[in-house]
Structure formats: C-alpha cells, structure tokens
C-alpha cells in the first residue's frame, strides 16, 4: 500500500518538512519536482520532519514532465487545485496513485490543470477564502486516498506508541 505525494516546486521548507513527516508515518512516497525554494539540508526542513527522515522514501525530478513520463498512465494522477470542479473525495483512489500539489504561492501551473481538468480535484472551503496551507492540504489528500485503499499497514488497532 502506497500513495505517491508530488510537490511541484515547493517553496517553504517548514511545509515540505511537515509533508515529509506525513509521508513517513503513512508509508507514502514523496516526489519533489525542482526547482525547490530551499536547500534539502535546510535546518527548518529537517526540524519539521524531526527524526522521521530515516523512514522517508523521497525522489527528486527536474520537471513535472520527467515524473509524468515515468509514471502517468491516464488514471493514476490527481491534481489538487482550487480551480477544479470535483471534490477530493470523489475519485476512487487506488494503491500507487499520485496526488499532485503545486507551490504555495501559485499552485499548479494553469496549463497542467487545463490539460488534466477531469483528473483535478479541490478541497472545499468557505466563501472566497483562498486555500489551506500546503501541508494541511497534502494531509487531507493522503488520508482520503488511504481511506479508499485501506489502512492495512498502518496502526488502526488503537494501540498507542509508548514513550
């Protein structure tokens, strides 16, 4: 069981660190498309991920085209955008699907959304408010996809981690 999280040109290290932590605890693979708005060794990136980096599977790409050429099949990518008509809970996510998020200041490129409009989804929000924080949006997407495919490899028995 794995969901693939794609960050296209992320800008804020704390968001990327929080997303990395979400990926680590859910067994999701993190794909980062350059250019990144920070250095991977950035102390804020590491601090947000805390001690979870050893559990993270992360892959870097020079462009979204490089990633899509390698993995896109026509029914395995969902593009998260405030401009989409479908709600994020509508797709029937499958094991191995990719959920794609854009940079904090601009989202995904308009051309990409237009080319994949039927595969684009949005998180509903009140009124004219612009968007959720990127790391919160990714968390919503990851857990919705996992809800569809099952939480088989995650701790769902109510056992608590002992400290």
C-alpha positions as CSV (number, residue, x, y, z in Angstrom):
1,X,0.0,0.0,0.0
2,X,1.5,3.3,-1.0
3,X,0.3,6.7,-2.1
4,X,2.7,8.9,-4.0
5,X,2.7,12.6,-3.0
6,X,4.1,15.0,-5.5
7,X,5.2,18.5,-4.6
8,X,5.8,20.7,-7.7
9,X,8.3,23.4,-6.9
10,X,7.6,23.7,-3.2
11,X,8.8,27.0,-1.7
12,X,8.6,26.8,2.1
13,X,10.9,24.4,4.0
14,X,8.6,24.0,7.0
15,X,5.8,22.9,4.8
16,X,8.0,20.4,3.0
17,X,9.2,19.1,6.4
18,X,5.6,18.6,7.6
19,X,4.7,16.8,4.4
20,X,7.7,14.6,4.7
21,X,6.6,13.6,8.2
22,X,3.1,12.8,6.9
23,X,4.6,10.7,4.2
24,X,6.9,8.9,6.6
25,X,4.1,8.0,9.1
26,X,1.7,6.8,6.3
27,X,4.3,5.0,4.2
28,X,3.7,7.4,1.3
29,X,6.5,8.1,-1.2
30,X,7.4,11.8,-1.6
31,X,8.3,13.1,-5.1
32,X,9.7,16.6,-5.3
33,X,9.9,18.5,-8.5
34,X,12.6,21.1,-8.9
35,X,13.3,23.9,-8.5
36,X,12.9,23.8,-4.7
37,X,12.6,27.0,-2.8
38,X,15.1,25.8,-0.2
39,X,18.1,23.5,0.3
40,X,17.3,19.9,1.2
41,X,19.7,20.3,4.1
42,X,17.8,23.4,5.4
43,X,17.5,23.3,9.2
44,X,13.8,24.2,9.0
45,X,13.1,21.3,6.7
46,X,14.9,18.9,9.0
47,X,13.3,20.4,12.1
48,X,9.8,20.0,10.8
49,X,10.4,16.3,9.9
50,X,12.2,15.8,13.2
51,X,13.5,12.2,13.4
52,X,11.4,10.8,10.7
53,X,13.8,11.3,7.8
54,X,15.2,7.8,8.0
55,X,11.7,6.4,7.3
56,X,11.1,8.6,4.2
57,X,11.2,7.5,0.6
58,X,11.9,10.7,-1.4
59,X,12.7,11.1,-5.1
60,X,13.7,14.3,-6.9
61,X,12.8,15.3,-10.5
62,X,14.0,18.2,-12.7
63,X,10.4,18.7,-14.1
64,X,6.9,17.5,-13.8
65,X,7.2,16.1,-17.3
66,X,10.0,13.9,-16.2
67,X,7.9,12.4,-13.4
68,X,4.8,12.0,-15.6
69,X,6.7,10.4,-18.5
70,X,7.8,7.8,-16.0
71,X,4.6,7.1,-14.1
72,X,1.5,8.7,-15.7
73,X,-1.0,6.1,-17.1
74,X,-4.1,8.3,-17.6
75,X,-5.9,7.2,-14.5
76,X,-3.4,7.3,-11.6
77,X,-2.8,11.1,-11.1
78,X,-5.0,13.5,-9.2
79,X,-4.1,17.2,-9.4
80,X,-5.1,19.3,-6.4
81,X,-6.2,22.8,-7.3
82,X,-8.6,25.4,-6.1
83,X,-9.7,25.7,-9.7
84,X,-11.0,22.2,-10.0
85,X,-14.7,21.3,-10.0
86,X,-14.5,17.8,-8.5
87,X,-14.2,17.4,-4.7
88,X,-11.2,15.5,-3.5
89,X,-13.4,12.7,-2.0
90,X,-15.0,11.9,-5.4
91,X,-12.2,9.8,-7.1
92,X,-11.8,6.1,-6.3
93,X,-8.1,6.2,-5.3
94,X,-6.1,3.1,-5.9
95,X,-2.9,1.8,-4.4
96,X,0.0,3.6,-6.0
97,X,-1.9,6.7,-7.2
98,X,-0.2,10.0,-7.3
99,X,-1.6,13.1,-5.6
100,X,0.0,16.3,-7.0
101,X,0.3,19.7,-5.3
102,X,1.7,23.0,-6.6
103,X,3.8,25.6,-5.0
104,X,2.5,27.6,-2.1
105,X,2.2,31.0,-3.9
106,X,0.7,29.9,-7.2
107,X,-0.5,26.3,-7.0
108,X,-0.1,24.0,-10.1
109,X,0.6,25.6,-13.5
110,X,-2.7,26.5,-15.2
111,X,-1.7,24.6,-18.4
112,X,-1.3,21.4,-16.3
113,X,-4.7,21.8,-14.7
114,X,-6.3,22.6,-18.1
115,X,-4.7,19.5,-19.7
116,X,-5.9,17.3,-16.8
117,X,-9.1,19.0,-15.7
118,X,-11.1,15.8,-15.3
119,X,-8.3,14.5,-13.0
120,X,-8.2,17.6,-11.0
121,X,-9.8,17.9,-7.5
122,X,-10.3,20.5,-4.9
123,X,-10.8,20.7,-1.2
124,X,-14.0,22.7,-0.4
125,X,-13.6,25.9,1.5
126,X,-15.8,28.6,2.9
127,X,-16.6,31.6,0.7
128,X,-13.8,33.4,-1.0
129,X,-11.0,32.2,1.2
130,X,-8.1,31.2,-1.0
131,X,-6.7,28.0,0.2
132,X,-5.4,25.8,3.1
133,X,-1.8,25.6,4.0
134,X,0.0,23.2,1.6
135,X,1.0,20.7,4.3
136,X,-2.6,20.6,5.6
137,X,-3.9,20.0,2.0
138,X,-1.5,17.2,1.5
139,X,-2.5,15.6,4.8
140,X,-6.2,15.8,3.7
141,X,-5.4,14.2,0.4
142,X,-3.2,11.4,1.7
143,X,-5.7,10.3,4.3
144,X,-8.6,10.4,1.9
145,X,-6.6,8.2,-0.6
146,X,-5.7,5.9,2.3
147,X,-9.4,5.7,3.3
148,X,-10.2,4.5,-0.2
149,X,-7.5,1.9,-0.4
150,X,-7.4,0.8,3.2
151,X,-5.2,1.4,6.2
152,X,-3.9,-2.1,6.2
153,X,-0.2,-1.4,7.0
154,X,-1.0,1.4,9.5
155,X,-1.7,1.1,13.2
156,X,-5.5,1.0,13.3
157,X,-6.0,-1.2,16.3
158,X,-5.9,1.6,18.8
159,X,-2.5,0.7,20.1
160,X,-0.6,3.7,21.3
161,X,3.1,4.2,20.8
162,X,4.8,4.0,24.2
163,X,7.4,6.7,25.0
